[in-house]
Amino acid sequence: MPNVAFINGAFVPLGEAKVSIEDRGFQFGDGIYEVIRTYKGRPFALEAHLARLDRSATALDLTQPYSRAEWTHHVLEGIKRAAYSESKVYIQVTRGVAPRDHAYSDEVTPTVVMTVCEFHPLDRSLQAAGVEAITTEDIRWGRCDIKSVNLLANVLARQKVKQAKVFETILVRAGLVTEGAVSNVMVVQGGTVVTAPEGSRILSGVTRTVVLDLALSEGLPIQERFVSQEDLYEADEVFLTGTTVEVLAVVRVDGKVIGEGRPGPITQRLAADFTSRVG
């Protein structure tokens, strides 16, 4: 089965996809993206992902090349063409190709890239046992709520993950936990689910929203506020949420055991609820 690419309106094999070296996404990181996964071959929360793509485009004054209905058609067609049992769909829109200049022209035509590749879900043993994380300084730019292709800070944070042989890096700014390098972070304190509030300091995840809704349906108290790094270490439970990680317990941070060192009851409930929701 082939990995599929979609470039400016045309489907091609991934190995044949090309983008100009003068594309502003390559030159300046002047672009946005979304990552969508499937369950049983169907894209999960596609409307929410496309809504966030619209918000990112508006924030960057970037013309959206397709309506949500057109995007939906292209995504479904790409999934069909790839024909994997489960797929990961990557969408990227840049401002387009132009002579290198920091300022941009309104006449530039956006470049559209979409890839559809096989997706391998996390081993369920990770969910059962939980994972380890480390913390690092959050050095990202001031508009983390825009899902832009400017990901160098995340790249450096994920390299620390690789070197430390852990699962995720939790970002900390001025002593407060923001989110993970590729996930949102939630902690449980005295039965309350606490997570950083929406705003410019985090990228509010689609899965984050779903999990908070599940917590409300379970009758769990929720607080959207920043927690300190010390509160993170002392939390009853810590877990990650994200498109590829779903709901995943963190049982050790910076070598410190979280709670009882295994996935806690609230994390397990929300993970089970999420599995039921997508199943």
C-alpha positions as CSV (number, residue, x, y, z in Angstrom):
1,M,0.0,0.0,0.0
2,P,1.4,3.4,-0.9
3,N,2.0,6.5,1.2
4,V,0.1,9.2,-0.5
5,A,0.8,12.9,-1.1
6,F,-1.5,15.6,-2.2
7,I,0.2,18.7,-3.7
8,N,-1.8,21.7,-4.7
9,G,-4.8,19.8,-5.8
10,A,-3.2,16.6,-7.2
11,F,-2.6,13.2,-5.6
12,V,0.9,11.7,-6.3
13,P,3.0,9.0,-4.7
14,L,4.9,10.4,-1.7
15,G,8.3,9.9,-3.3
16,E,7.3,12.1,-6.3
17,A,6.0,15.0,-4.2
18,K,8.1,18.2,-4.7
19,V,7.9,21.7,-3.3
20,S,9.9,24.8,-4.5
21,I,13.0,25.8,-2.5
22,E,11.5,29.3,-2.7
23,D,8.5,28.3,-0.7
24,R,8.0,30.5,2.3
25,G,7.4,27.5,4.5
26,F,10.9,26.3,3.7
27,Q,12.5,29.8,3.8
28,F,10.7,31.2,6.9
29,G,8.6,28.5,8.5
30,D,5.7,30.7,7.2
31,G,2.9,28.1,7.4
32,I,0.5,26.0,9.5
33,Y,-0.3,22.4,9.9
34,E,-2.6,19.7,11.4
35,V,-2.2,16.0,12.2
36,I,-5.3,13.8,12.1
37,R,-5.5,10.1,12.8
38,T,-8.1,7.5,11.9
39,Y,-9.9,4.9,13.9
40,K,-11.3,2.0,11.9
41,G,-10.4,3.9,8.8
42,R,-12.3,7.1,9.8
43,P,-10.7,10.4,10.6
44,F,-11.2,11.3,14.2
45,A,-12.6,14.8,15.1
46,L,-11.9,16.0,11.6
47,E,-14.2,19.0,11.9
48,A,-12.3,20.2,15.1
49,H,-8.9,19.8,13.3
50,L,-10.1,21.8,10.3
51,A,-11.6,24.5,12.6
52,R,-8.2,24.8,14.2
53,L,-6.5,25.0,10.8
54,D,-8.9,27.9,10.0
55,R,-8.0,29.7,13.3
56,S,-4.3,29.3,12.6
57,A,-4.7,30.6,9.1
58,T,-6.6,33.6,10.3
59,A,-4.0,34.4,12.9
60,L,-1.3,34.4,10.3
61,D,-3.3,36.3,7.7
62,L,-2.9,33.2,5.5
63,T,-5.5,32.5,2.8
64,Q,-7.2,29.1,3.2
65,P,-7.1,27.4,-0.2
66,Y,-10.0,25.1,0.5
67,S,-13.3,25.2,2.4
68,R,-13.9,22.7,5.1
69,A,-16.1,20.7,2.8
70,E,-13.3,20.6,0.2
71,W,-10.7,19.7,2.8
72,T,-13.0,16.9,4.1
73,H,-13.3,15.5,0.5
74,H,-9.5,15.6,0.0
75,V,-8.8,13.9,3.4
76,L,-11.3,11.1,2.8
77,E,-10.0,10.6,-0.7
78,G,-6.4,10.4,0.5
79,I,-7.3,7.9,3.2
80,K,-9.1,5.8,0.5
81,R,-6.2,5.9,-1.9
82,A,-3.7,4.9,0.8
83,A,-6.0,2.1,1.9
84,Y,-4.2,1.5,5.3
85,S,-6.1,0.0,8.1
86,E,-5.2,3.1,10.1
87,S,-3.7,6.3,8.8
88,K,-2.0,9.5,9.9
89,V,-3.0,12.5,7.8
90,Y,-0.6,15.5,7.8
91,I,-1.9,18.8,6.4
92,Q,0.4,21.7,5.8
93,V,-0.5,25.1,4.2
94,T,2.3,27.6,3.6
95,R,2.0,31.2,2.3
96,G,3.5,29.9,-1.0
97,V,6.4,30.5,-3.4
98,A,7.9,33.9,-3.7
99,P,11.3,35.6,-3.9
100,R,13.0,35.6,-0.5
101,D,11.8,38.6,1.5
102,H,10.5,38.7,5.0
103,A,7.5,40.8,4.1
104,Y,4.9,39.0,1.9
105,S,2.6,39.9,-0.9
106,D,-1.1,39.3,-0.9
107,E,-0.8,37.9,-4.4
108,V,1.2,34.8,-3.3
109,T,-0.7,31.6,-3.9
110,P,-0.6,29.2,-0.8
111,T,1.2,25.9,-1.1
112,V,-0.9,22.9,0.0
113,V,0.7,19.7,1.1
114,M,-1.1,16.7,2.5
115,T,0.4,13.2,3.2
116,V,-1.4,10.0,4.3
117,C,0.9,7.4,5.8
118,E,0.3,4.2,7.8
119,F,-0.3,4.8,11.5
120,H,0.9,2.5,14.2
121,P,-0.9,3.1,17.5
122,L,1.1,3.1,20.7
123,D,1.5,-0.3,22.3
124,R,-1.2,-0.8,24.9
125,S,1.4,-1.9,27.4
126,L,2.6,1.7,27.6
127,Q,-0.9,2.8,28.6
128,A,-1.1,0.0,31.2
129,A,2.3,0.8,32.7
130,G,2.6,4.5,32.2
131,V,5.6,6.4,30.9
132,E,8.5,8.6,32.1
133,A,9.0,12.2,31.3
134,I,11.6,15.0,31.9
135,T,11.1,18.7,32.2
136,T,12.8,21.4,30.2
137,E,12.5,25.2,29.7
138,D,9.8,26.3,27.4
139,I,11.6,28.5,24.9
140,R,8.9,28.6,22.2
141,W,7.6,31.9,20.6
142,G,4.8,33.9,22.1
143,R,1.9,32.5,20.1
144,C,1.9,28.8,20.9
145,D,-1.8,28.7,20.2
146,I,-1.1,28.9,16.5
147,K,-0.2,25.5,15.0
148,S,2.6,26.8,12.9
149,V,5.4,24.9,11.3
150,N,7.9,26.8,13.4
151,L,8.9,23.8,15.6
152,L,12.6,24.1,16.3
153,A,12.0,24.5,20.1
154,N,9.9,21.3,20.0
155,V,12.6,19.6,18.0
156,L,15.2,20.4,20.6
157,A,12.9,19.3,23.4
158,R,12.2,16.0,21.7
159,Q,15.9,15.4,21.1
160,K,16.3,15.6,24.9
161,V,13.6,12.9,25.2
162,K,15.6,10.7,22.8
163,Q,18.9,11.3,24.7
164,A,17.2,10.7,28.1
165,K,15.4,7.6,26.8
166,V,12.1,8.7,28.2
167,F,8.7,9.3,26.5
168,E,8.0,13.1,26.6
169,T,9.4,16.4,27.6
170,I,7.2,18.6,29.8
171,L,7.7,22.3,29.1
172,V,8.1,24.7,32.0
173,R,8.1,28.5,31.7
174,A,8.8,30.8,34.7
175,G,8.3,27.8,37.0
176,L,4.9,26.9,35.5
177,V,4.0,23.9,33.5
178,T,2.7,24.7,30.0
179,E,2.4,21.5,28.0
180,G,4.4,18.7,26.5
181,A,6.6,19.0,23.4
182,V,4.0,16.9,21.5
183,S,1.1,16.7,24.0
184,N,-1.0,18.5,26.5
185,V,-0.4,17.8,30.2
186,M,-3.0,17.2,32.9
187,V,-2.5,16.6,36.6
188,V,-4.8,15.3,39.2
189,Q,-4.8,17.0,42.6
190,G,-7.2,15.7,45.2
191,G,-9.6,14.4,42.6
192,T,-9.5,17.5,40.5
193,V,-8.2,17.5,36.9
194,V,-6.0,20.5,36.4
195,T,-4.5,21.7,33.1
196,A,-3.1,24.8,31.6
197,P,-5.7,27.3,30.3
198,E,-6.3,28.0,26.7
199,G,-4.4,31.1,25.4
200,S,-1.2,32.1,23.7
201,R,1.0,29.9,26.0
202,I,-0.3,26.5,24.8
203,L,-1.6,24.8,21.7
204,S,-5.0,23.6,22.8
205,G,-5.3,20.1,21.6
206,V,-8.3,18.5,20.0
207,T,-7.8,15.5,22.3
208,R,-7.5,17.9,25.2
209,T,-11.0,19.2,24.6
210,V,-12.4,15.7,24.2
211,V,-10.8,14.5,27.5
212,L,-12.1,17.5,29.4
213,D,-15.6,16.8,28.1
214,L,-15.2,13.2,29.3
215,A,-14.1,14.4,32.7
216,L,-17.1,16.6,33.0
217,S,-19.4,13.7,32.0
218,E,-17.7,11.7,34.8
219,G,-18.6,14.4,37.2
220,L,-14.9,15.2,37.9
221,P,-14.0,18.8,39.0
222,I,-11.8,20.6,36.4
223,Q,-9.6,23.6,36.8
224,E,-7.9,25.3,33.9
225,R,-4.9,27.0,35.5
226,F,-1.1,26.6,35.5
227,V,0.5,24.4,38.0
228,S,4.1,24.8,39.3
229,Q,6.9,22.4,38.6
230,E,6.8,21.4,42.2
231,D,3.0,20.7,42.0
232,L,3.7,18.5,39.0
233,Y,6.1,16.4,41.1
234,E,3.7,16.2,44.0
235,A,0.5,15.5,41.9
236,D,-1.6,12.4,42.6
237,E,-1.6,11.6,38.9
238,V,-0.1,13.1,35.7
239,F,-1.2,12.2,32.2
240,L,-0.7,13.3,28.6
241,T,-3.3,13.9,25.9
242,G,-2.8,14.1,22.2
243,T,-3.8,12.8,18.8
244,T,-1.2,10.0,18.8
245,V,-0.9,9.4,22.6
246,E,-4.6,9.5,23.4
247,V,-4.7,9.5,27.3
248,L,-1.3,8.3,28.7
249,A,-0.2,8.2,32.3
250,V,3.1,9.6,33.4
251,V,4.5,7.7,36.3
252,R,7.9,9.4,36.7
253,V,9.0,12.9,36.0
254,D,12.7,13.9,36.3
255,G,13.3,10.7,38.1
256,K,10.6,11.5,40.7
257,V,7.8,9.0,41.2
258,I,4.3,10.4,40.6
259,G,1.7,9.2,43.0
260,E,2.0,5.4,43.5
261,G,4.2,5.0,40.4
262,R,1.5,3.5,38.2
263,P,-1.5,4.9,36.3
264,G,-4.0,6.3,38.7
265,P,-7.7,5.7,38.9
266,I,-8.8,8.9,37.2
267,T,-6.3,8.5,34.4
268,Q,-7.5,4.9,33.9
269,R,-11.2,6.0,33.8
270,L,-10.5,8.8,31.3
271,A,-8.4,6.5,29.1
272,A,-11.2,3.9,29.1
273,D,-13.8,6.5,28.3
274,F,-11.6,7.8,25.5
275,T,-11.2,4.3,24.0
276,S,-15.0,3.9,24.2
277,R,-15.5,7.3,22.5
278,V,-13.3,6.5,19.5
279,G,-14.3,2.9,19.3
